[in-house]
Amino acid sequence: MNELVNTLNEYVWSTALIALCLGAGLYFSIRSRFLQLRHVREMSRLLMEGKSSDQGVSSFQALTMTLAGRVGTGNIAGVATAITFGGPGAVFWMWMVAFLGASSAFVESTLGQVYKESINKQYRGGPAFYIEKGLGMKWYAVIFALVTIVATGLLLPGVQANAIAESLKTAAGVETTTTGALLAIALAFIIFGGVKRIASFAEFVVPFMALGYIVVACIVVVLHIGQLPEVVSLIFSSAFGADAAFGAILGMAIQWGVKRGVYSNEAGQGTGPHASSAAEVSHPAKQGLVQGFSVYVDTLFVCSATAFMLLITGQYNVQAPDGSPMFTGIQGVAAGPGYVQTALENILPGFGALFVAIALVFFAFTTIVAYYYIAETNIAYINRSTGRPWMAFLLKLGIIGATFYGTIRTADAAWALGDLGVGLMAWLNIIAILLMRNVAFKCLRDYEAQKAQGKDPVFDPVALGIKNADYWVQRASQAQQGKATGGTVATETTG
């Protein structure tokens, strides 16, 4: 089974996908005149704008739901494995994926808002919705939905659960089966509570956990501030093959940096639009900009925190493609959270390993919750015309079972399955958003034009020539009726 999964990964994560991820991000960045730089202030302002409604969540809640999926094991274990197999230069390519990926995140999340629907009085959207409505290719949309249900409902939760179990066993000697049982119980409590409980949970936990982790990382860097210039130089020289020790693995640096970068920040992968579609906003571009900012939080802040802790303390290993050691800074520890635990334990004895374990519990558990929401949204897409409530119930049982099983599965097997799921989704989604790019950029130009006139932008798809944005058409129509009658009309559509 492992050999089959590894073989499939070689095809899925070929050079073509690496080029597609970087190329799409570069194209979107140039086409948008680098919105990720031009609109940084607007991105931060929009974070706190808007409120939740009976049907949707606030922009900030949608952001935290997205970050719940993005800030996970990839930020700790993923960075460690990227450095192990790609050298310090992999960190630069993770940064590059984040910078370019911010524009990809804008495009996909804006499209998610444009083509969202209200199903059972909850906003739902994502690649399956915009592929069907924007491209008119329902078969393609169904394939994406099915792949995403399997990936986020069965394959990816195991990566997060495995990291939690291993870190708790290292730090406190907790048996993996005990961790699995506790995770399963906690997950059941959250996911049986619905999207509002998921949003409230993420809104409270995500900012707290990310800030705490970054603060500790900053303490580590300050304690070793004299080595920081050398570490930064090592990252850049290794990224371009100029370092004497790691220049021979330039290709691996790019491959692992992009692979772990996409896994961590999810830009272009197709997961982000699910949560961003749930936001209550007046214009799709608003949430697109917010989601572009979330990529920065994930990779430039949290992933960088892990990278600097490892590189500045020397607690990492690098191995050549044939498995031979190129640099050994830590003995007897497999690539993953154990690197970070050992690094912090050496600096903060009695606290470091446990802190990383606790951080991983929060990071990874919120990611599993986000995976459930994504899978549930795709089931809602499939069930729009035919009621199949048993599918959602089976999903709940499946993700709880996958989470428990992930705690006792080997780390290599968990990551291999997770990579397969991420890669398949990325292929399907990036091709779709490249085909639909004009819709997203129409929204961006319209948003910028209205802002230039001093308006709070409001979206009108008919005026922009965007078809099948049914929710927004009804919203605009009801707003006009409200003005005509001198009152307001509540917005509600059905899927």
N, C-alpha and C positions, 0 to 999 in steps of 0.2 A: 504493500500500500504506500509506504513512504517513498519507494523508488518511483512509483507512478506519479505521485504528487510532485516530487522534485523534477521529473521529466516535463510535466505539464508547466511547471514554473519556468523552466528554461525557455519554453516557447512563448509563454505569456509575457514574461519579463525579459524579452529579447531587446536588442539595441533599438528596434523599431519603437517600442513603447517608451523607452528612455527619450528618444528623439521627439516623439509625439508630445510627451509631457512638457519638455523644455521648449519645443517649437511652438506649441499652442500658447503657452504662457508668454513667450516673446512676441508672438503675433498680436495677441490681445493687448499686451502692454503698449506696443507701437501704435496699434489702431486706436487705443483710448488715450493716446498721448500721455502714457504713464500715469493713469488715474491714481495708482497706489502712492504716488508722490504728490500729485497736484491736490488731492482731496483728503490728505491725512487729517487736517483740522476738521473738515466736514464729517469724516468718519467718526472721530471722537465725539463731536457734538451730537450726532445722530444716535449714539449709544443710549443716551438717556431720554431721547424723544419718544413720545407715544406711550400709550397705555394699553393694557390688555382689555379684551372685551369678552362677551359671552362666547364668541366663536374663535377668537385668536388670542395670542399672547403678546406681550410688549416686545419692542425691538431688543431690549436688554435681555429679556427672558429667552427670546429666540437665539440671541448671541450665546448665552450661557448653555443653552441646549446644544448648540453646535460645538462649543468648546468642550462640553462634556464628552462629545464623540471624538474631538481632536486631541484633547489633552488626556493622554492615557499612557499605556505601557510604552508606546513608541517614543515618548519623551524621555524615558529613562533607559529601558532595555534596548529600544530601537537605536538610540544614539550610541550605546555601548557596542552593539553588534556592527553598526556602520563603521565605527572606528576600527574594530577588530579586523574586518574584512576589506575595508577601503582605506585605512590609515587616517591620520588627522585631516587630510584633504577632503574627506567625505563630508566634514562639517561645513566647509565652504559650499559644497554643492547642495547641501540641505538648505543653506541660506538662500542660494540662488533659486531653488525650487519655491521657497517661500516668497521671495520678492516677485518673481514672475507669476507664481501661482495666485497672488492676491488679485490679479486681473482675471484669471480663470475663475476664481471664487466669485468675483463680481458678476461675471457673465452667467454662470450657472444659477446663482441665487436670484438674480434679477429675472431670469427665465422662469424659475420656480414660482416667483410672485405673479408674473404676468399670466400664467396659465393655471393658477391654483383654483381649487373648488371648495365649496362648503359641503361637507358630507356629514350628516348627522349633527349639524350645527357646530362642526369643528373644521377649521381650515386645513386642507390637505393639498400637498403639491410635491413636486420632485421631478426627476428625469422622465419617469414613465408618463406623467401627465403632459410635460412639454414636448416629448417625442411624439405622442399621439396627436396632440392639438396643433403643434407648430410644424411638424413634418408630415402629418397625416399618415404615419406608419405605425398602425396599431400593433402589428406583429412584432416590430422592433421594441415597442414600448412594453409589451408583455414579456418578451425575452429579458429586458432589463429588470422588470419587476421580479421575475422568477429568480434570476441570478442574485439580485439584491436580497431577497428573502432568505435564500440559502446561505449567502455570504454573511449577512449581518445577524441572521437568526441562529446559524449553526456553526459556521467556520470561525468567524472573528471573535466571538465571546471567549473561546478557549485560550486565545493568546493572553487576554487580560486576566482571566482567572488563574492561569498558570503562573503568571508573574506575581500575583498576589500571594498565592500559595507558597511559592519558592522563597519570596522575600520574608514572609512570616516564619517560615521554617528556619531560615538562616538567622533571623534576628531574635526569635523567641522560642524556637523549637516546637511550634504548633504543627501538628500533623496535617498533612494535606487533605485528608478526608474530613477532618474537623472544619478546616477552612472552607472546603467545598459545601458542606452542609449549611454553615452559617451564611455563606454567600447566596445559596439557593433560597433560604428563608427570607433574607433581606430583599432580594430581587423580586420575589413573589409579592411582597408587601407593596413595593413601588409600582410594578407594572400592572397589578390588578386595580390600581387607583386611577388610571387614565392619564391623558396628556397633561391635565392641569397639575396633577401631583408630580409628574415628571418635571414640568417647567418650574414649579416651586422648589423642588428638591435641587435642581441644577442651579437655580438662581442663588440659592444659599451656599451650596457647597463649592461650586467651581471657582468663584473669585477668591474665596478663603484659601483653598488648597493651593492654587497657583501662586498667590502672593507669598504664602508661607515658604513654599519651595524656593522661589526666586530670592527671598531674603536670606535664607540659609546659604544659597549658592554665592550670593554677594559677600557674605561673611568669609567664606572659603577663599574667594578671590582676593579680598582685602588682606587676609592673612598671608597670602603669597603674591602680593602685588608686584614685587620685583621680578617675578617670572612671567608676568602677563605679556609684555612685549615679545618675549621669545616664543610664547605659545601662539600668539596671533601670527607671527612670522612663520611659524611651523605650519599652521593651517593653510596659509596662502601659498607657501612654497610647495607644499605637498599637493595642493589642489591642481597645480599646473605642471607637475612632474619635475619641479626644479630642486626638490630636496634629494640629497644624496641617498638617504636611507629608503625613502618611500616613492621615489620617482618611477620605479619599475612597475608600480601598481596604479598608475594614473587612471587607466580604464576602470579598475575596480573602485577607485575613489568616486568617479562619476556615477557608476552603476549603483553602488550602495548608497551614496548620498541622495540620488534621485529616488531610489526605491524606498528608503526609510523616510525621506522627506515627504513623499506622496502618502505613505502610510500614516505619518504623524499629522501633517496639516490637512490632508484629504482634499486639497485644492484640485479640482477637475475630476475627482473620483466619483462624484455624484451623491455623496452622503449629505453634504452641507445644505443643499436646496430643500431637503425634507423639513428641517427645523425652520429655516428661513421663510418658508412658505406659510408657516403658522403665525407669522407676525402680523399685527394689525397696523398697517401703514397706509399713507395716502398715495404713495407712488412706489412702484417696484424698485427703482434705483436706490431708494433709501436703504432698503434692507440689503441690496447688493453691495453697497458701500460698507455697511456694518460688517457683513461677512468677509469682505476683503480685509478689514482690520483684524478679524479673528485669526487669520493666517499669521499675521505678525505676532500676535500674543503667543500663539502655539510654538512656532519655530524660532523666531528671533529672540524671544524671551525665555520660554521654558526649556526648549531643546538646547539653546546656547548655555543655559545655566548648567545642565548636565555635562555638556562638552567641556566647559571650562573647569568644572570640578574634577573631571577625569584627567584632562591634559595638564592642568597646572600642578596636580599632585603626582602625576606619573603613574597613576593606578589604572593602567590599561595595557592590553596586549595588541599586537598587530601580527597577522599571519599572511603568508603568501598564498596565492591561489592553490598551490599544491599542498598546503597545510603546514609548511615549515615556518618556524617562528622568525619574524623580522624584528620584533621588539617585544620584550617581556618585562613588564613592570609589576605584574601581579601573578603569583603562583597559586595553582590549585583552585581557580575560580573560573567557572564557565562564563562566556560572554553574556552579559545581561545585567540585571539589577545588582548582582553580587559585586560588580566593579564599583558601582556608586556607593554601595553599603560599605565596602572595604575602605574606599577613599575617605568617606566621612567618619568612619569609626576610628581611623588613624588620627584624624584631626580632632574629633570630638568623642573621645572614648566613652563608652557606655550610653551614648546618645545617637551617634551617627547611623548605625545599622537599623535601629528601631525607627528613627525618623523617616528613613527612606521607605521602610516597610509600611509605615502609616500613610505616607504620601502616596505610595502605590495603591493602597487600599482605596483611597479617595479617587485618585486618578482613574484607575482601571475600573472600579465599580461604576462610576458615573458614565464611563464609556460603554459598558455593557447595557446600562439603562438606555443610553442614546441609541445603541444598536437595535434594541427592542422597538423603540419608537419608529426608526427607519423601516424596519421590517413590517411593522404594523401598518404603516402608511402605504406600503406597496400591496399589502393584502386589501386595504381599503380601496385602492385603485382597482384591483381585480374584482372586488365585490360591489362595485358601483351599480351594476345592472342586475346582479343576481345576489341575493342574500345568502351568504355562507358563514354564519357566525362560528361554526366549528373550526374554521381556518384560523381565526384569531385565537381561539382557545388552544388549538394544537401548537400554534406559535409560542404561546406562553409556556406550555409544557416543554416544547423543544428547546427554547433558549435557557430555561432553568436546568434542563438535563445537560445541555452543552456546557453550561457554566460549571456544573459539578464535575463533569467528565474532564474538563480542561484542567482542573486542579491536580488530577492524577496522571495526566498525559505528559510525555516528555516535552521539554521546551522546543526542541528542534521540530518535532511533529506539529506542535501548535503553531509555530511561526510559519512553517511551510504551507499549512492549510490557510492561515490568515493571508499570506502573500498571494495565494491563488485567488482568493475572494476579492482582494483589493485590485489585483491586476485585471481581472475580468470586468469589474465595474468600471475601472478607468478607461479601458479600451472602448466600451460601449458608450460611455458618457462623453468623453472628449471628442469622439467623432460627431456625436449629436450636437454638441454646443458649437463646434466649428461650422456645421451646416446651418445653425440657427443664429449665428453671431450678429446678423444685421438687426434682429429684433432687440437684442440687448443694447446695441449701440444707438438705436433709435431712442430707447428709453433714456440712455445717458445724455444724449444731446437735448432731449426734451426737458429733462431735469435741470440741466445746466442753463438752458434758455429761460426757464421759469425763475430760477434762482437769480439770474442776472436782472430780471425785472422786479426783483424784490418780493416775489410771491413765495408762499409755501406750496411747493409743487404738488399738483393733483393730476392723476393719470387718466387720460382719455384715449383708449386704444383706437377708437373709430377715427379720431382726428389724425392719428399717426399711421393709419392704414394697417393696423395689426389685427388679424382675424382670429376668431375662436377664443378670445380672452373674455369668455362669457361672464365670469364673476364681475369684472370691471365694467363691462357694458351695463349690466344690471345695476351696479352701484351708481354709475353716472346717471342712468335713467331715473333712479329713485331720488338722487340728489336734486335733479331738475324738478321732479314732482314736488319735492319738499320746498324748493324755492317758490314754485308757482302757488302753493297753498299757504306759504308763509310759515311753514313749520319744518320739521325734520322727519325723515322717513328712515326707519331702521333697515339696515342692509342685511339681507339674508338670501342665499341662493341654495339650491339643492344640487347634489352631484348627479 
